[in-house]
Amino acid sequence: MDEMNRYSLLMEAYAELQPEIESARKLTTIVANPPLSKVLEGLGAMPPEGLFMGMASDGLPMLLNLHDAVPGPLLVAGDAGAGKTDLLQIIARAAGITHTPNALQFGVMTNHPEEWNGFERIPNSAGIYPLYADSSQEFLLTLVAWARGSKTESQSVLLLLDDLEAATNLDFEARQTLRWLFLRGPARRVWPIVTLNANRCEAIQPWLEAFHTRIFGSIKDDRRAQQLMANGADLPTLNNNAKFTLREGNHWLRFWLPSLD
């Protein structure tokens, strides 16, 4: 076959495949969600006790009432790459936009502090603490002391713990302190919001009993979803337009995250 004939055949094959190629490109295009600042601006004034966590599919904001301890600590479970850290970061950014430091502060505990570069400059930040450093254990003790001794009724503190399994490797005193915060924290305005890789749920099973409110990202393994009490949530279908879901009564309420500015 000469070069001219080969080229002609290649072009004909490409022309035949072009509709499929364009279709695949359209399917893989991801439109970024609107930035957090624009979303919050569009919502206007929100209740001072409300913590912004995302936008529900009905157009209303997902808010946690920081003055109501009933939900208890929050577990955010999903596969690797499901957006668990993104959710914590949206919460932290929103806290800095919608609340003064006197009303709300947050501290982050993570094995990957580099993912949180710049968050320490938010006025509401109480610090970014590597889980492998002594400072993280000191931060937990500071939270307990504040919760036990604070007389203010206006301020709340978020404990954004990115990776529950990593936290279970802390020393005995720190683990006991963490258990106390899970059990008593929300009633004293300390709110643990904790992520978990769904594939590691069996390794930390005894800790899961503390979490009655669970937010789920995409989990492909149905068995893991059932272990985490996400029956009927259809987690594999979550996407950028509905990144997370949580149970509301007998129904599952999906919500999406704005993009970070």
PLY file of the C-alpha trace (Angstrom):
ply
format ascii 1.0
element vertex 261
property float x
property float y
property float z
element edge 260
property int vertex1
property int vertex2
end_header
0.00 0.00 0.00
1.53 3.36 -1.00
1.69 6.31 1.38
-1.10 8.24 -0.39
-3.59 5.38 -0.12
-2.66 4.78 3.54
-3.18 8.46 4.33
-6.57 8.44 2.61
-7.70 5.40 4.57
-6.57 6.96 7.84
-8.49 10.15 7.12
-11.63 8.19 6.22
-11.37 6.21 9.47
-10.88 9.42 11.44
-13.92 11.00 9.78
-16.05 7.99 10.70
-14.90 8.15 14.33
-15.21 11.92 14.67
-18.83 11.92 16.01
-17.85 9.42 18.73
-14.74 11.43 19.64
-16.77 14.64 19.98
-19.41 12.85 22.03
-16.76 11.52 24.43
-15.29 15.01 24.80
-18.68 16.41 25.76
-19.21 13.68 28.34
-15.86 14.30 30.03
-16.16 18.09 30.16
-16.71 19.22 33.73
-18.20 22.65 34.26
-16.84 24.28 37.38
-19.40 25.16 40.01
-19.72 28.87 40.86
-17.19 30.26 43.36
-17.97 30.25 47.05
-17.94 34.03 47.40
-20.57 34.44 44.67
-22.76 31.71 46.13
-22.68 33.28 49.59
-23.27 36.73 48.14
-26.34 35.43 46.35
-27.72 33.90 49.55
-27.56 37.16 51.47
-27.62 37.26 55.25
-27.75 33.89 56.97
-28.59 33.08 60.61
-25.57 33.68 62.85
-25.73 30.12 64.18
-25.69 28.64 60.67
-22.57 26.95 59.30
-22.52 26.79 55.50
-21.67 23.35 54.11
-22.89 23.43 50.51
-25.92 23.90 48.29
-28.80 21.43 48.12
-30.34 20.39 44.83
-33.43 22.50 45.64
-31.31 25.66 45.68
-31.28 26.10 49.44
-28.06 26.21 51.48
-27.00 23.27 53.62
-26.58 24.71 57.09
-25.49 23.17 60.38
-27.04 24.83 63.43
-24.04 25.40 65.70
-26.33 26.07 68.67
-28.09 22.69 68.43
-25.96 19.78 69.67
-28.41 17.07 68.56
-26.57 16.07 65.34
-23.36 15.41 67.28
-20.00 15.09 65.53
-20.15 14.80 61.74
-18.53 12.00 59.75
-17.68 12.61 56.08
-17.08 9.24 54.40
-16.17 8.46 50.82
-13.66 6.85 48.51
-10.26 8.41 47.88
-10.81 11.41 45.61
-14.48 11.81 46.54
-13.92 15.38 47.74
-13.83 14.93 51.52
-11.00 17.43 52.00
-12.74 19.79 49.58
-15.79 19.81 51.85
-13.69 20.65 54.91
-11.99 23.45 53.00
-15.30 24.92 51.81
-16.51 24.89 55.41
-13.34 26.66 56.59
-13.49 29.30 53.84
-17.18 29.92 54.42
-16.58 30.29 58.14
-14.14 33.10 57.40
-16.64 34.88 55.15
-19.82 34.54 57.17
-18.55 34.71 60.77
-16.24 36.87 62.81
-13.43 35.15 64.76
-15.28 36.02 67.97
-18.24 33.97 66.76
-16.53 31.04 65.06
-13.03 29.61 64.78
-11.65 26.48 63.17
-8.58 24.30 63.62
-7.39 21.67 61.16
-5.69 18.36 61.96
-4.25 16.59 58.93
-1.44 14.39 57.70
-1.11 16.68 54.69
-0.71 20.28 55.94
0.57 21.32 52.49
-3.00 20.90 51.20
-4.05 23.68 53.57
-1.52 26.34 52.59
-3.05 29.77 53.00
-5.86 28.70 55.31
-3.82 29.73 58.34
-4.16 33.35 57.15
-7.95 33.30 57.53
-8.66 35.34 60.69
-10.89 32.56 62.02
-8.08 29.99 61.87
-6.82 28.53 65.14
-4.04 26.74 63.25
-3.16 23.86 60.92
-1.80 20.92 62.94
0.03 17.95 61.39
-1.24 14.73 62.94
2.34 13.47 63.20
3.45 16.46 65.31
3.08 17.05 69.04
1.22 20.28 68.28
-1.87 18.32 67.23
-2.14 16.67 70.64
-1.61 20.02 72.33
-4.41 21.47 70.20
-6.81 18.74 71.37
-5.99 19.50 75.00
-6.54 23.20 74.36
-9.98 22.45 72.90
-11.00 20.40 75.92
-9.81 23.10 78.31
-11.75 25.71 76.35
-14.89 23.55 76.25
-14.79 22.90 79.97
-13.91 26.38 81.10
-15.36 28.82 78.60
-18.25 30.91 79.91
-19.10 32.49 76.56
-22.26 31.32 74.84
-21.59 33.05 71.54
-18.44 31.38 70.18
-18.11 27.99 68.50
-15.01 26.08 67.38
-14.75 23.63 64.48
-12.36 20.69 64.76
-11.73 19.78 61.11
-10.07 16.38 61.32
-8.96 15.13 57.91
-8.54 11.35 58.28
-10.02 9.60 61.29
-7.83 6.53 60.87
-4.65 8.61 61.10
-5.93 10.20 64.31
-6.37 6.78 65.91
-2.57 6.44 65.81
-2.15 9.25 68.32
-0.99 8.33 71.80
-3.42 7.05 74.43
-4.02 10.42 76.10
-4.74 12.11 72.78
-7.14 9.36 71.73
-9.03 9.68 75.00
-9.17 13.44 74.52
-10.54 12.94 71.02
-13.21 10.55 72.31
-14.26 13.15 74.87
-14.60 15.77 72.15
-16.69 13.43 70.02
-18.96 12.70 72.97
-19.16 16.10 74.67
-17.88 18.63 72.17
-21.03 19.71 70.29
-22.93 20.35 73.53
-20.12 22.78 74.43
-19.84 24.37 71.00
-16.87 22.32 69.81
-17.86 20.64 66.54
-15.76 17.75 65.22
-16.17 17.31 61.45
-14.17 14.23 60.52
-13.28 12.52 57.23
-12.88 8.80 56.61
-11.70 6.81 53.62
-14.56 4.34 53.20
-12.18 1.49 52.37
-10.70 1.78 55.86
-13.96 1.66 57.82
-13.32 -1.82 59.24
-10.00 -0.69 60.73
-11.69 1.94 62.91
-15.06 0.30 63.50
-15.21 1.04 67.28
-14.89 4.77 66.57
-17.86 4.88 64.21
-20.36 4.52 67.05
-19.74 8.16 67.95
-21.15 9.41 64.63
-24.90 9.54 64.21
-24.75 12.18 61.48
-22.95 10.92 58.39
-22.29 12.70 55.12
-21.37 10.51 52.18
-19.38 11.10 49.04
-19.02 8.60 46.24
-18.44 5.00 47.44
-18.24 2.43 44.66
-18.24 -0.67 46.89
-21.81 -1.45 48.00
-20.53 -3.53 50.89
-18.61 -0.57 52.31
-21.65 1.66 51.88
-23.78 -0.80 53.84
-21.19 -1.05 56.60
-21.34 2.72 56.94
-25.17 2.72 57.01
-25.63 4.31 53.59
-28.18 1.81 52.29
-30.29 3.26 49.50
-28.12 6.34 48.97
-26.97 5.26 45.48
-23.51 6.63 46.20
-21.81 5.62 42.92
-23.99 8.13 41.04
-22.72 11.15 42.99
-20.91 13.66 40.77
-19.81 17.29 40.59
-23.43 18.48 40.49
-24.35 16.40 43.56
-21.11 15.61 45.34
-22.44 14.57 48.75
-25.57 13.25 50.40
-26.93 12.78 53.89
-30.03 11.21 55.31
-32.94 13.51 56.09
-35.69 11.49 57.69
-36.52 8.68 55.28
-34.92 10.42 52.32
-31.43 11.20 51.05
-30.64 14.87 50.45
-27.91 15.60 47.92
-25.81 18.74 47.81
-22.96 20.24 45.80
-19.93 22.33 46.67
-19.05 25.74 45.27
-15.53 26.10 43.94
-12.89 27.73 46.09
-12.11 31.32 45.08
0 1
1 2
2 3
3 4
4 5
5 6
6 7
7 8
8 9
9 10
10 11
11 12
12 13
13 14
14 15
15 16
16 17
17 18
18 19
19 20
20 21
21 22
22 23
23 24
24 25
25 26
26 27
27 28
28 29
29 30
30 31
31 32
32 33
33 34
34 35
35 36
36 37
37 38
38 39
39 40
40 41
41 42
42 43
43 44
44 45
45 46
46 47
47 48
48 49
49 50
50 51
51 52
52 53
53 54
54 55
55 56
56 57
57 58
58 59
59 60
60 61
61 62
62 63
63 64
64 65
65 66
66 67
67 68
68 69
69 70
70 71
71 72
72 73
73 74
74 75
75 76
76 77
77 78
78 79
79 80
80 81
81 82
82 83
83 84
84 85
85 86
86 87
87 88
88 89
89 90
90 91
91 92
92 93
93 94
94 95
95 96
96 97
97 98
98 99
99 100
100 101
101 102
102 103
103 104
104 105
105 106
106 107
107 108
108 109
109 110
110 111
111 112
112 113
113 114
114 115
115 116
116 117
117 118
118 119
119 120
120 121
121 122
122 123
123 124
124 125
125 126
126 127
127 128
128 129
129 130
130 131
131 132
132 133
133 134
134 135
135 136
136 137
137 138
138 139
139 140
140 141
141 142
142 143
143 144
144 145
145 146
146 147
147 148
148 149
149 150
150 151
151 152
152 153
153 154
154 155
155 156
156 157
157 158
158 159
159 160
160 161
161 162
162 163
163 164
164 165
165 166
166 167
167 168
168 169
169 170
170 171
171 172
172 173
173 174
174 175
175 176
176 177
177 178
178 179
179 180
180 181
181 182
182 183
183 184
184 185
185 186
186 187
187 188
188 189
189 190
190 191
191 192
192 193
193 194
194 195
195 196
196 197
197 198
198 199
199 200
200 201
201 202
202 203
203 204
204 205
205 206
206 207
207 208
208 209
209 210
210 211
211 212
212 213
213 214
214 215
215 216
216 217
217 218
218 219
219 220
220 221
221 222
222 223
223 224
224 225
225 226
226 227
227 228
228 229
229 230
230 231
231 232
232 233
233 234
234 235
235 236
236 237
237 238
238 239
239 240
240 241
241 242
242 243
243 244
244 245
245 246
246 247
247 248
248 249
249 250
250 251
251 252
252 253
253 254
254 255
255 256
256 257
257 258
258 259
259 260
